[in-house]
């Protein structure tokens, strides 16, 4: 059977979030509409935010997914909602030019703020918390690189504080040559976050249908005829693929890659530094680790990424990678990290510049896609919802050209 996206097993083992309440959404098992203004393909965080961006505009909207909602990459997220990109600003200045690079970073910071406002306005119970970020020097970016990074952020009117080795030791008891401290970040339970937005979409009249496989799209009279695996046709003026790391086949190429990553969560009330409850932490290394705490005192740590599209499926690596993450974190913060209660692995997509691809899919009429999110999945999902919804509603987003499809 042909499909329009590359079908992948997006995670292995069950993340912590699968055992938390309010993370499921009731769906329809059959299509109740076959003629809509907007068809959203994908019921993860990207699709949920896309639907909410289009609510209250008198549009007939339908959401479908080949799986159950929130059962793909959204469930595997560690939900470190950062405005900081995988590629530092001072490096992006060199490859894209300072004007474009600054706008990208500024847009990312604004997306975190917009998401926080949405969660607050809709009162979504998802353990959403504002966090500071601590970016540590590492093997890829040392003290000099971090100094250059702070200058680049200051030039872009992005607040950032450089911490010296002595300051880092005194405040955090971490022995690195330097660090950058920032404030525009957040954390959440990603499953509850997604389900909250999906429920709001449903309450606003948007049906969500699971087990719908999209196999083909043909333009007919200025509209899109979308075929499903079971032989049904959906007519849609606009189609939006919010399929995350399952790239559209028409745009997947050597500039896009699938990477494997690993994560773990400790038992609740795990011993940890007092300051960790206020921070997200990551490092300028390759591979790097990142970590945070949860409201019930767990430590979540992830990383050890590999440039492989199937390494995450290896059960032996799930154990060995979690052992490496535990050891690295123990060495870094001076607390012994106990045997985890949860281990999981997942795939995620990256692009050469570390930027998502957002906008009209090449060669398709009124078909949009959002993919290639790297380590900023939730933040980039918010940006995608803003940019694509603007295009559908007929007014161009001024930053749309910053996130192009590369082929």
LOZA-825574 format. One record per residue (C-alpha): residue number from 1; chain; x, y, z. Coordinates in nm, 4 decimals. Each point is the difference from the previous one (the first is absolute). Layout:
<rs>
{i:NUM&ch:A&u:X&v:Y&w:Z}
...
</rs>
This chain:
<rs>
{i:1&ch:A&u:0.0000&v:0.0000&w:0.0000}
{i:2&ch:A&u:0.1403&v:0.3421&w:-0.0966}
{i:3&ch:A&u:0.0120&v:0.2791&w:0.2554}
{i:4&ch:A&u:0.0891&v:0.3664&w:-0.0300}
{i:5&ch:A&u:0.2211&v:0.0062&w:0.3083}
{i:6&ch:A&u:0.2795&v:-0.2288&w:0.1036}
{i:7&ch:A&u:-0.1597&v:-0.2316&w:0.2503}
{i:8&ch:A&u:0.2196&v:-0.0592&w:0.3025}
{i:9&ch:A&u:-0.0122&v:-0.1565&w:0.3423}
{i:10&ch:A&u:0.0584&v:0.3250&w:0.1851}
{i:11&ch:A&u:0.0879&v:-0.1228&w:0.3490}
{i:12&ch:A&u:0.0924&v:-0.3086&w:0.2010}
{i:13&ch:A&u:-0.1020&v:-0.0797&w:0.3606}
{i:14&ch:A&u:-0.2488&v:0.2119&w:0.1888}
{i:15&ch:A&u:0.0887&v:0.3525&w:0.1119}
{i:16&ch:A&u:-0.0958&v:0.1288&w:0.3424}
{i:17&ch:A&u:-0.2904&v:0.1951&w:-0.1500}
{i:18&ch:A&u:-0.1854&v:-0.3153&w:-0.1064}
{i:19&ch:A&u:-0.0758&v:-0.0702&w:0.3675}
{i:20&ch:A&u:-0.1301&v:0.3471&w:0.0843}
{i:21&ch:A&u:-0.3710&v:0.0962&w:0.0134}
{i:22&ch:A&u:-0.1872&v:0.2147&w:-0.2552}
{i:23&ch:A&u:0.2251&v:-0.0897&w:-0.2909}
{i:24&ch:A&u:-0.2499&v:-0.1799&w:-0.2229}
{i:25&ch:A&u:-0.2608&v:0.1414&w:-0.2350}
{i:26&ch:A&u:-0.3199&v:-0.1635&w:-0.1223}
{i:27&ch:A&u:-0.0133&v:-0.0195&w:-0.3756}
{i:28&ch:A&u:-0.2310&v:-0.1032&w:-0.2781}
{i:29&ch:A&u:0.0609&v:-0.3270&w:-0.1789}
{i:30&ch:A&u:-0.1683&v:0.1052&w:-0.3246}
{i:31&ch:A&u:0.0161&v:0.3072&w:-0.2164}
{i:32&ch:A&u:-0.3024&v:0.2193&w:0.0642}
{i:33&ch:A&u:0.0996&v:0.2661&w:-0.2543}
{i:34&ch:A&u:0.1280&v:-0.0375&w:-0.3549}
{i:35&ch:A&u:-0.0027&v:0.3643&w:-0.1104}
{i:36&ch:A&u:0.1932&v:0.2466&w:0.2164}
{i:37&ch:A&u:0.1895&v:0.3260&w:-0.0172}
{i:38&ch:A&u:0.3044&v:-0.1325&w:0.1844}
{i:39&ch:A&u:0.1185&v:-0.3579&w:0.0455}
{i:40&ch:A&u:0.2670&v:-0.0377&w:0.2707}
{i:41&ch:A&u:0.2023&v:-0.3212&w:-0.0246}
{i:42&ch:A&u:0.1540&v:-0.0904&w:0.3350}
{i:43&ch:A&u:-0.1423&v:0.0144&w:0.3533}
{i:44&ch:A&u:0.3133&v:0.0795&w:0.1974}
{i:45&ch:A&u:0.1071&v:0.3348&w:0.1422}
{i:46&ch:A&u:0.0494&v:0.1514&w:-0.3480}
{i:47&ch:A&u:-0.3495&v:-0.0931&w:-0.1129}
{i:48&ch:A&u:-0.1517&v:0.1064&w:0.3312}
{i:49&ch:A&u:0.1556&v:0.3471&w:-0.0164}
{i:50&ch:A&u:-0.0892&v:0.0316&w:-0.3697}
{i:51&ch:A&u:-0.3650&v:-0.0745&w:0.0705}
{i:52&ch:A&u:-0.0131&v:0.2512&w:0.2831}
{i:53&ch:A&u:0.1540&v:0.2703&w:-0.2178}
{i:54&ch:A&u:-0.2868&v:-0.0420&w:-0.2479}
{i:55&ch:A&u:-0.2872&v:-0.0092&w:0.2495}
{i:56&ch:A&u:-0.2576&v:0.2815&w:-0.0120}
{i:57&ch:A&u:0.0546&v:0.0784&w:-0.3679}
{i:58&ch:A&u:-0.3141&v:-0.1696&w:-0.1331}
{i:59&ch:A&u:0.1923&v:-0.2843&w:-0.1620}
{i:60&ch:A&u:-0.1018&v:-0.3633&w:-0.0349}
{i:61&ch:A&u:0.2990&v:-0.1854&w:0.1438}
{i:62&ch:A&u:0.0708&v:-0.3729&w:0.0225}
{i:63&ch:A&u:0.2951&v:-0.1680&w:0.1730}
{i:64&ch:A&u:0.1118&v:-0.3542&w:-0.0811}
{i:65&ch:A&u:0.2850&v:-0.2229&w:0.1133}
{i:66&ch:A&u:0.1231&v:-0.3427&w:-0.1059}
{i:67&ch:A&u:0.0414&v:-0.0806&w:0.3712}
{i:68&ch:A&u:-0.1724&v:0.0996&w:0.3205}
{i:69&ch:A&u:0.0560&v:0.3640&w:0.0990}
{i:70&ch:A&u:0.3192&v:0.0764&w:0.1940}
{i:71&ch:A&u:0.1465&v:-0.3422&w:-0.0689}
{i:72&ch:A&u:0.2954&v:0.1108&w:-0.2107}
{i:73&ch:A&u:0.2850&v:0.2408&w:0.0667}
{i:74&ch:A&u:-0.1993&v:0.2329&w:0.2265}
{i:75&ch:A&u:-0.0204&v:-0.2730&w:0.2625}
{i:76&ch:A&u:0.3765&v:-0.0506&w:-0.0146}
{i:77&ch:A&u:0.0885&v:0.3654&w:0.0556}
{i:78&ch:A&u:0.1843&v:0.1058&w:0.3147}
{i:79&ch:A&u:-0.1898&v:0.3308&w:-0.0346}
{i:80&ch:A&u:0.2900&v:0.2344&w:0.0570}
{i:81&ch:A&u:-0.1721&v:0.2916&w:-0.1709}
{i:82&ch:A&u:0.2907&v:0.2234&w:-0.0952}
{i:83&ch:A&u:0.0456&v:0.3086&w:-0.2116}
{i:84&ch:A&u:0.3631&v:-0.0990&w:-0.0501}
{i:85&ch:A&u:0.0707&v:-0.1886&w:-0.3219}
{i:86&ch:A&u:0.2347&v:-0.2920&w:-0.0526}
{i:87&ch:A&u:0.2159&v:0.2273&w:-0.2177}
{i:88&ch:A&u:0.1348&v:0.2958&w:0.2035}
{i:89&ch:A&u:-0.0888&v:0.3491&w:-0.1158}
{i:90&ch:A&u:0.3597&v:0.1079&w:-0.0636}
{i:91&ch:A&u:0.0434&v:-0.3000&w:-0.2308}
{i:92&ch:A&u:-0.3324&v:0.0563&w:-0.1753}
{i:93&ch:A&u:0.1072&v:0.3622&w:-0.0574}
{i:94&ch:A&u:0.2848&v:-0.1291&w:-0.2161}
{i:95&ch:A&u:-0.2100&v:-0.2386&w:-0.2082}
{i:96&ch:A&u:-0.3220&v:0.1998&w:-0.0440}
{i:97&ch:A&u:0.1061&v:0.3574&w:0.0685}
{i:98&ch:A&u:-0.0602&v:0.1839&w:0.3238}
{i:99&ch:A&u:-0.3332&v:0.1532&w:-0.1018}
{i:100&ch:A&u:-0.1684&v:-0.3336&w:-0.0761}
{i:101&ch:A&u:0.1675&v:-0.1848&w:0.2870}
{i:102&ch:A&u:-0.1120&v:0.2608&w:0.2531}
{i:103&ch:A&u:-0.3581&v:-0.0111&w:-0.1243}
{i:104&ch:A&u:-0.0037&v:-0.3799&w:0.0292}
{i:105&ch:A&u:0.1219&v:0.0078&w:0.3583}
{i:106&ch:A&u:-0.2357&v:0.2852&w:0.0893}
{i:107&ch:A&u:-0.2917&v:-0.1886&w:-0.1538}
{i:108&ch:A&u:0.0916&v:-0.3075&w:0.2028}
{i:109&ch:A&u:-0.0012&v:0.2014&w:0.3230}
{i:110&ch:A&u:-0.3351&v:0.1528&w:-0.0906}
{i:111&ch:A&u:-0.1431&v:-0.3451&w:-0.0729}
{i:112&ch:A&u:0.0781&v:-0.1172&w:0.3541}
{i:113&ch:A&u:-0.1756&v:0.3073&w:0.1399}
{i:114&ch:A&u:-0.2997&v:-0.0510&w:-0.2296}
{i:115&ch:A&u:-0.0289&v:-0.3640&w:0.0997}
{i:116&ch:A&u:0.0109&v:0.0908&w:0.3681}
{i:117&ch:A&u:-0.2807&v:0.2510&w:-0.0566}
{i:118&ch:A&u:-0.2112&v:-0.2601&w:-0.1807}
{i:119&ch:A&u:0.0438&v:-0.2586&w:0.2751}
{i:120&ch:A&u:-0.0964&v:0.2601&w:0.2585}
{i:121&ch:A&u:-0.3009&v:0.1267&w:-0.1976}
{i:122&ch:A&u:-0.1390&v:-0.3504&w:-0.0573}
{i:123&ch:A&u:0.0937&v:-0.1137&w:0.3527}
{i:124&ch:A&u:0.1571&v:-0.3211&w:-0.1284}
{i:125&ch:A&u:0.1094&v:-0.2202&w:0.2939}
{i:126&ch:A&u:0.3389&v:-0.1189&w:-0.1274}
{i:127&ch:A&u:0.2562&v:0.0921&w:0.2682}
{i:128&ch:A&u:0.1085&v:0.2962&w:-0.2108}
{i:129&ch:A&u:0.2722&v:0.1943&w:0.1806}
{i:130&ch:A&u:0.2216&v:0.2883&w:-0.1006}
{i:131&ch:A&u:0.3684&v:-0.0924&w:0.0268}
{i:132&ch:A&u:0.3413&v:0.1569&w:-0.0247}
{i:133&ch:A&u:0.2540&v:-0.1657&w:-0.2283}
{i:134&ch:A&u:0.3612&v:-0.0832&w:0.0737}
{i:135&ch:A&u:0.2094&v:-0.0663&w:-0.3121}
{i:136&ch:A&u:0.3334&v:-0.1518&w:0.0971}
{i:137&ch:A&u:0.3259&v:0.0164&w:-0.1932}
{i:138&ch:A&u:0.1036&v:-0.3326&w:-0.1480}
{i:139&ch:A&u:0.2120&v:-0.1726&w:-0.2591}
{i:140&ch:A&u:-0.1649&v:0.1827&w:-0.2922}
{i:141&ch:A&u:-0.0393&v:0.3477&w:0.1507}
{i:142&ch:A&u:0.2490&v:0.1124&w:0.2634}
{i:143&ch:A&u:0.0297&v:0.3190&w:0.2024}
{i:144&ch:A&u:0.1014&v:0.2166&w:-0.2987}
{i:145&ch:A&u:-0.2920&v:-0.1244&w:-0.2073}
{i:146&ch:A&u:-0.2388&v:0.0757&w:0.2860}
{i:147&ch:A&u:0.1440&v:0.3507&w:0.0282}
{i:148&ch:A&u:-0.0669&v:0.0508&w:-0.3710}
{i:149&ch:A&u:-0.3483&v:-0.1435&w:0.0436}
{i:150&ch:A&u:-0.0913&v:0.2444&w:0.2772}
{i:151&ch:A&u:0.1155&v:0.2917&w:-0.2139}
{i:152&ch:A&u:-0.2093&v:-0.1273&w:-0.2917}
{i:153&ch:A&u:-0.3087&v:-0.0323&w:0.2189}
{i:154&ch:A&u:0.0479&v:0.3432&w:0.1515}
{i:155&ch:A&u:0.0208&v:0.1453&w:-0.3518}
{i:156&ch:A&u:-0.3333&v:-0.1716&w:-0.0725}
{i:157&ch:A&u:-0.1573&v:0.1458&w:0.3177}
{i:158&ch:A&u:-0.0168&v:-0.3462&w:0.1559}
{i:159&ch:A&u:0.0864&v:-0.0069&w:0.3663}
{i:160&ch:A&u:0.2911&v:-0.2300&w:0.0878}
{i:161&ch:A&u:0.2495&v:-0.0005&w:0.2855}
{i:162&ch:A&u:0.3486&v:-0.1485&w:-0.0281}
{i:163&ch:A&u:0.1119&v:-0.1884&w:0.3090}
{i:164&ch:A&u:0.3705&v:-0.0523&w:0.0616}
{i:165&ch:A&u:0.1457&v:-0.3253&w:0.1257}
{i:166&ch:A&u:0.0192&v:0.1417&w:0.3530}
{i:167&ch:A&u:-0.3603&v:0.1254&w:-0.0090}
{i:168&ch:A&u:-0.1231&v:-0.3336&w:-0.1324}
{i:169&ch:A&u:0.1756&v:-0.1865&w:0.2796}
{i:170&ch:A&u:-0.1245&v:0.2375&w:0.2687}
{i:171&ch:A&u:-0.3661&v:0.0012&w:-0.1057}
{i:172&ch:A&u:-0.0489&v:-0.3477&w:-0.1486}
{i:173&ch:A&u:0.3000&v:-0.2048&w:0.1145}
{i:174&ch:A&u:0.0656&v:-0.0919&w:-0.3654}
{i:175&ch:A&u:0.3548&v:-0.0094&w:-0.1330}
{i:176&ch:A&u:-0.0103&v:0.1356&w:-0.3556}
{i:177&ch:A&u:0.1959&v:0.2875&w:-0.1513}
{i:178&ch:A&u:-0.3104&v:0.2157&w:-0.0561}
{i:179&ch:A&u:-0.3779&v:0.0006&w:-0.0353}
{i:180&ch:A&u:-0.2814&v:0.2168&w:-0.1343}
{i:181&ch:A&u:-0.3011&v:0.0707&w:0.2201}
{i:182&ch:A&u:-0.3306&v:0.1035&w:-0.1581}
{i:183&ch:A&u:-0.3647&v:0.0255&w:0.1066}
{i:184&ch:A&u:-0.2281&v:-0.0584&w:-0.3011}
{i:185&ch:A&u:-0.0763&v:-0.3722&w:0.0295}
{i:186&ch:A&u:-0.2575&v:-0.2346&w:0.1461}
{i:187&ch:A&u:-0.0814&v:-0.3634&w:0.0700}
{i:188&ch:A&u:-0.3181&v:-0.2061&w:-0.0023}
{i:189&ch:A&u:-0.1504&v:-0.3445&w:-0.0214}
{i:190&ch:A&u:-0.0075&v:-0.0238&w:-0.3819}
{i:191&ch:A&u:-0.2799&v:-0.2579&w:-0.0138}
{i:192&ch:A&u:-0.2283&v:0.2092&w:0.2205}
{i:193&ch:A&u:0.0987&v:0.3141&w:-0.1881}
{i:194&ch:A&u:-0.0971&v:-0.1586&w:-0.3327}
{i:195&ch:A&u:-0.3195&v:-0.1574&w:0.1292}
{i:196&ch:A&u:-0.1077&v:0.3328&w:0.1479}
{i:197&ch:A&u:0.0266&v:0.1744&w:-0.3350}
{i:198&ch:A&u:-0.1682&v:-0.2918&w:-0.1784}
{i:199&ch:A&u:-0.2929&v:0.0053&w:0.2411}
{i:200&ch:A&u:-0.0410&v:0.3716&w:-0.0543}
{i:201&ch:A&u:-0.0039&v:-0.0599&w:-0.3758}
{i:202&ch:A&u:-0.2671&v:-0.2676&w:0.0429}
{i:203&ch:A&u:-0.2086&v:0.2286&w:0.2209}
{i:204&ch:A&u:0.0191&v:0.2562&w:-0.2801}
{i:205&ch:A&u:-0.1493&v:-0.2468&w:-0.2480}
{i:206&ch:A&u:0.3099&v:-0.1567&w:-0.1561}
{i:207&ch:A&u:-0.0337&v:-0.3789&w:-0.0352}
{i:208&ch:A&u:0.3060&v:-0.2214&w:0.0490}
{i:209&ch:A&u:-0.0009&v:-0.3327&w:-0.1828}
{i:210&ch:A&u:0.2624&v:-0.2671&w:0.0676}
{i:211&ch:A&u:0.1229&v:-0.2842&w:-0.2231}
{i:212&ch:A&u:-0.0247&v:0.2082&w:-0.3172}
{i:213&ch:A&u:0.2903&v:-0.0566&w:-0.2397}
{i:214&ch:A&u:0.0473&v:0.2638&w:-0.2697}
{i:215&ch:A&u:0.1277&v:-0.1594&w:-0.3206}
{i:216&ch:A&u:-0.0337&v:0.2623&w:-0.2732}
{i:217&ch:A&u:-0.0880&v:0.3617&w:-0.0776}
{i:218&ch:A&u:-0.1217&v:0.1311&w:-0.3345}
{i:219&ch:A&u:-0.0962&v:0.3555&w:-0.0905}
{i:220&ch:A&u:-0.3515&v:0.0206&w:-0.1437}
{i:221&ch:A&u:-0.1463&v:0.3354&w:-0.0923}
{i:222&ch:A&u:0.2223&v:0.1965&w:0.2362}
{i:223&ch:A&u:-0.0699&v:-0.2313&w:0.2934}
{i:224&ch:A&u:0.1735&v:-0.3109&w:0.1326}
{i:225&ch:A&u:-0.1488&v:-0.3471&w:-0.0319}
{i:226&ch:A&u:0.1591&v:-0.2038&w:0.2766}
{i:227&ch:A&u:-0.0172&v:-0.3787&w:-0.0220}
{i:228&ch:A&u:0.0064&v:-0.2292&w:0.3037}
{i:229&ch:A&u:0.1214&v:-0.3578&w:0.0244}
{i:230&ch:A&u:-0.3537&v:-0.1329&w:0.0298}
{i:231&ch:A&u:-0.1097&v:0.1652&w:-0.3247}
{i:232&ch:A&u:-0.1696&v:0.3137&w:0.1281}
{i:233&ch:A&u:0.0493&v:0.3468&w:-0.1454}
{i:234&ch:A&u:0.0194&v:0.3204&w:0.2039}
{i:235&ch:A&u:-0.0354&v:0.3280&w:-0.1867}
{i:236&ch:A&u:0.1993&v:0.2753&w:0.1729}
{i:237&ch:A&u:0.0835&v:0.3533&w:-0.1047}
{i:238&ch:A&u:0.3136&v:-0.0128&w:0.2147}
{i:239&ch:A&u:0.1953&v:-0.2978&w:0.1331}
{i:240&ch:A&u:0.2551&v:0.0304&w:0.2796}
{i:241&ch:A&u:0.2434&v:-0.2819&w:0.0741}
{i:242&ch:A&u:0.0951&v:0.0161&w:0.3677}
{i:243&ch:A&u:0.1809&v:-0.3314&w:-0.0078}
{i:244&ch:A&u:0.3080&v:0.1003&w:0.1950}
{i:245&ch:A&u:0.2962&v:-0.2207&w:-0.0742}
{i:246&ch:A&u:-0.1776&v:-0.2022&w:-0.2663}
{i:247&ch:A&u:0.1170&v:0.2127&w:-0.2912}
{i:248&ch:A&u:-0.2117&v:0.0478&w:-0.3071}
{i:249&ch:A&u:0.1618&v:-0.2204&w:-0.2617}
{i:250&ch:A&u:-0.0068&v:0.2827&w:-0.2519}
{i:251&ch:A&u:0.2408&v:0.2121&w:0.2072}
{i:252&ch:A&u:0.2130&v:-0.2575&w:0.1810}
{i:253&ch:A&u:0.3575&v:0.0078&w:-0.1285}
{i:254&ch:A&u:0.3637&v:0.0047&w:0.1042}
{i:255&ch:A&u:-0.0455&v:0.3290&w:0.1881}
{i:256&ch:A&u:-0.2496&v:-0.1638&w:0.2352}
{i:257&ch:A&u:0.0919&v:-0.2778&w:0.2362}
{i:258&ch:A&u:-0.1630&v:-0.2147&w:0.2647}
{i:259&ch:A&u:0.1953&v:-0.0173&w:0.3246}
{i:260&ch:A&u:-0.0415&v:-0.2392&w:0.2939}
{i:261&ch:A&u:-0.0173&v:0.1295&w:0.3566}
{i:262&ch:A&u:-0.0440&v:-0.1461&w:0.3486}
{i:263&ch:A&u:-0.1527&v:0.1195&w:0.3267}
{i:264&ch:A&u:-0.0763&v:-0.1170&w:0.3520}
{i:265&ch:A&u:-0.1934&v:0.1083&w:0.3058}
{i:266&ch:A&u:0.0986&v:-0.0810&w:0.3574}
{i:267&ch:A&u:-0.2287&v:-0.0892&w:0.2869}
{i:268&ch:A&u:-0.1921&v:0.2884&w:0.1633}
{i:269&ch:A&u:0.1702&v:0.2114&w:0.2678}
{i:270&ch:A&u:0.3428&v:-0.0928&w:-0.1290}
{i:271&ch:A&u:0.2937&v:0.1768&w:0.1717}
{i:272&ch:A&u:0.0989&v:0.3011&w:-0.2097}
{i:273&ch:A&u:0.1439&v:0.3506&w:0.0337}
{i:274&ch:A&u:-0.2520&v:0.2523&w:0.1340}
{i:275&ch:A&u:0.0532&v:0.2289&w:-0.2970}
{i:276&ch:A&u:-0.0982&v:-0.2661&w:-0.2565}
{i:277&ch:A&u:-0.3722&v:0.0525&w:0.0606}
{i:278&ch:A&u:0.0327&v:0.3437&w:-0.1624}
{i:279&ch:A&u:0.2212&v:-0.0894&w:-0.2965}
{i:280&ch:A&u:0.0281&v:-0.1860&w:-0.3267}
{i:281&ch:A&u:0.3600&v:-0.1034&w:-0.0617}
{i:282&ch:A&u:0.1855&v:-0.0997&w:-0.3156}
{i:283&ch:A&u:0.3533&v:0.0173&w:-0.1312}
{i:284&ch:A&u:0.2004&v:0.1054&w:-0.3039}
{i:285&ch:A&u:0.1252&v:-0.3479&w:-0.0829}
{i:286&ch:A&u:-0.0555&v:-0.2666&w:-0.2647}
{i:287&ch:A&u:-0.1662&v:-0.2147&w:0.1082}
{i:288&ch:A&u:-0.1443&v:0.2132&w:0.2773}
{i:289&ch:A&u:-0.2197&v:-0.0781&w:0.2962}
{i:290&ch:A&u:-0.2890&v:0.2073&w:0.1300}
{i:291&ch:A&u:-0.1966&v:-0.0328&w:0.3221}
{i:292&ch:A&u:-0.2659&v:0.1468&w:0.2241}
{i:293&ch:A&u:-0.2154&v:-0.0933&w:0.2967}
{i:294&ch:A&u:-0.3755&v:-0.0595&w:0.0219}
{i:295&ch:A&u:-0.2521&v:0.1291&w:0.2486}
{i:296&ch:A&u:0.0100&v:-0.3277&w:0.1963}
{i:297&ch:A&u:0.3779&v:0.0086&w:0.0242}
{i:298&ch:A&u:0.1075&v:-0.2301&w:-0.2800}
{i:299&ch:A&u:0.3037&v:0.0768&w:-0.2098}
{i:300&ch:A&u:-0.0447&v:-0.0347&w:-0.3758}
{i:301&ch:A&u:0.3168&v:-0.0250&w:-0.2057}
{i:302&ch:A&u:0.0382&v:-0.0576&w:-0.3716}
{i:303&ch:A&u:0.2486&v:0.0106&w:-0.2830}
{i:304&ch:A&u:0.2827&v:-0.2196&w:-0.1251}
{i:305&ch:A&u:-0.1447&v:0.0503&w:-0.3494}
{i:306&ch:A&u:0.1243&v:-0.2091&w:-0.2911}
{i:307&ch:A&u:-0.0214&v:0.0796&w:-0.3691}
{i:308&ch:A&u:-0.2025&v:-0.3108&w:-0.0700}
{i:309&ch:A&u:-0.3628&v:-0.0467&w:-0.0969}
{i:310&ch:A&u:-0.0394&v:-0.3349&w:0.1746}
{i:311&ch:A&u:0.2464&v:-0.0155&w:0.2938}
{i:312&ch:A&u:-0.2803&v:0.1009&w:0.2368}
{i:313&ch:A&u:-0.1714&v:-0.3320&w:-0.0760}
{i:314&ch:A&u:0.2837&v:-0.2035&w:0.1546}
{i:315&ch:A&u:-0.1026&v:-0.1279&w:0.3487}
{i:316&ch:A&u:0.3626&v:-0.0476&w:0.1035}
{i:317&ch:A&u:0.0767&v:0.3621&w:-0.0798}
{i:318&ch:A&u:-0.2940&v:0.1136&w:0.2084}
{i:319&ch:A&u:0.1747&v:-0.1456&w:0.3059}
{i:320&ch:A&u:0.3555&v:0.1026&w:-0.0911}
{i:321&ch:A&u:-0.0959&v:0.3545&w:-0.0970}
{i:322&ch:A&u:-0.1943&v:0.0548&w:0.3229}
{i:323&ch:A&u:0.3041&v:-0.1191&w:0.1952}
{i:324&ch:A&u:0.2151&v:0.2550&w:-0.1829}
{i:325&ch:A&u:-0.2511&v:0.2768&w:0.0687}
{i:326&ch:A&u:-0.0092&v:-0.0903&w:0.3691}
{i:327&ch:A&u:0.3776&v:-0.0007&w:0.0266}
{i:328&ch:A&u:0.0445&v:0.3311&w:-0.1818}
{i:329&ch:A&u:-0.2664&v:0.1709&w:0.2079}
{i:330&ch:A&u:0.1415&v:-0.1395&w:0.3255}
{i:331&ch:A&u:0.3444&v:0.1319&w:-0.0899}
{i:332&ch:A&u:-0.1418&v:0.3394&w:-0.0939}
{i:333&ch:A&u:-0.2208&v:0.0799&w:0.3015}
{i:334&ch:A&u:0.1667&v:-0.2125&w:0.2686}
{i:335&ch:A&u:-0.3106&v:-0.2038&w:0.0834}
{i:336&ch:A&u:-0.0171&v:-0.3729&w:-0.0592}
{i:337&ch:A&u:-0.2796&v:-0.0654&w:-0.2507}
{i:338&ch:A&u:-0.1958&v:-0.3094&w:0.1000}
{i:339&ch:A&u:-0.1482&v:-0.2686&w:-0.2201}
{i:340&ch:A&u:-0.2632&v:0.1685&w:-0.2193}
{i:341&ch:A&u:-0.3696&v:-0.0815&w:0.0211}
{i:342&ch:A&u:-0.0439&v:0.0807&w:-0.3681}
{i:343&ch:A&u:0.2264&v:-0.0330&w:-0.3021}
{i:344&ch:A&u:-0.1003&v:0.0852&w:-0.3529}
{i:345&ch:A&u:0.1467&v:0.0683&w:-0.3424}
{i:346&ch:A&u:-0.1313&v:0.1889&w:-0.2984}
{i:347&ch:A&u:0.0763&v:0.1349&w:-0.3444}
{i:348&ch:A&u:0.0071&v:0.3643&w:-0.0934}
{i:349&ch:A&u:0.0709&v:0.1905&w:-0.3187}
{i:350&ch:A&u:0.2757&v:0.2522&w:-0.0591}
{i:351&ch:A&u:0.0990&v:0.2330&w:-0.2812}
{i:352&ch:A&u:0.3387&v:0.1346&w:-0.1002}
{i:353&ch:A&u:-0.0583&v:0.3403&w:0.1620}
{i:354&ch:A&u:-0.1851&v:-0.1330&w:0.3022}
{i:355&ch:A&u:-0.3152&v:0.1797&w:-0.1137}
{i:356&ch:A&u:-0.3471&v:-0.1372&w:-0.0672}
{i:357&ch:A&u:-0.1634&v:-0.0037&w:-0.3414}
{i:358&ch:A&u:-0.3300&v:0.1839&w:0.0134}
{i:359&ch:A&u:-0.2323&v:0.1061&w:-0.2784}
{i:360&ch:A&u:-0.1359&v:-0.1124&w:-0.3337}
{i:361&ch:A&u:0.1197&v:-0.3446&w:-0.1058}
{i:362&ch:A&u:0.1935&v:0.0220&w:-0.3274}
{i:363&ch:A&u:-0.2043&v:-0.0888&w:-0.3061}
{i:364&ch:A&u:-0.3323&v:-0.0211&w:0.1841}
{i:365&ch:A&u:-0.2987&v:0.2334&w:-0.0174}
{i:366&ch:A&u:-0.1079&v:0.1385&w:0.3394}
{i:367&ch:A&u:0.1804&v:-0.2825&w:0.1779}
{i:368&ch:A&u:0.2086&v:0.1001&w:0.3000}
{i:369&ch:A&u:0.2430&v:-0.1896&w:0.2172}
{i:370&ch:A&u:0.2018&v:0.0510&w:0.3155}
{i:371&ch:A&u:0.2938&v:-0.2293&w:0.0718}
{i:372&ch:A&u:0.3682&v:-0.0267&w:0.0862}
{i:373&ch:A&u:-0.0332&v:0.1260&w:0.3561}
{i:374&ch:A&u:0.3260&v:-0.1218&w:0.1523}
{i:375&ch:A&u:0.0095&v:0.0483&w:0.3758}
{i:376&ch:A&u:-0.2546&v:0.2843&w:0.0051}
{i:377&ch:A&u:-0.3136&v:-0.1929&w:-0.0850}
{i:378&ch:A&u:-0.2593&v:0.1808&w:0.2107}
{i:379&ch:A&u:0.1422&v:0.3472&w:-0.0638}
{i:380&ch:A&u:0.0190&v:-0.0555&w:-0.3750}
{i:381&ch:A&u:-0.3522&v:-0.1459&w:0.0029}
{i:382&ch:A&u:-0.1272&v:0.3312&w:0.1359}
{i:383&ch:A&u:0.1869&v:0.1933&w:-0.2694}
{i:384&ch:A&u:-0.1385&v:-0.2316&w:-0.2687}
{i:385&ch:A&u:-0.3551&v:0.0475&w:0.1254}
{i:386&ch:A&u:0.0400&v:0.3773&w:-0.0177}
{i:387&ch:A&u:0.1584&v:0.0075&w:-0.3462}
{i:388&ch:A&u:-0.2215&v:-0.2551&w:-0.1749}
{i:389&ch:A&u:-0.3245&v:0.1239&w:0.1537}
{i:390&ch:A&u:0.0871&v:0.3493&w:-0.1235}
{i:391&ch:A&u:0.0483&v:-0.1328&w:-0.3544}
{i:392&ch:A&u:-0.3322&v:-0.1854&w:0.0104}
{i:393&ch:A&u:-0.1795&v:0.3074&w:0.1330}
{i:394&ch:A&u:0.1433&v:0.2124&w:-0.2805}
{i:395&ch:A&u:0.2610&v:0.2171&w:0.1675}
{i:396&ch:A&u:0.3691&v:-0.0800&w:-0.0304}
{i:397&ch:A&u:0.2114&v:-0.0400&w:0.3105}
{i:398&ch:A&u:0.3050&v:0.2317&w:-0.0209}
{i:399&ch:A&u:0.2314&v:-0.2817&w:0.1121}
{i:400&ch:A&u:-0.1329&v:-0.2718&w:-0.2313}
{i:401&ch:A&u:0.3015&v:0.0192&w:-0.2328}
{i:402&ch:A&u:0.2376&v:-0.0773&w:0.2890}
{i:403&ch:A&u:-0.1066&v:-0.3661&w:0.0154}
{i:404&ch:A&u:-0.0030&v:-0.1177&w:-0.3636}
{i:405&ch:A&u:-0.0133&v:-0.3484&w:-0.1432}
{i:406&ch:A&u:0.3401&v:-0.1036&w:-0.1324}
{i:407&ch:A&u:0.0090&v:-0.2593&w:-0.2760}
</rs>
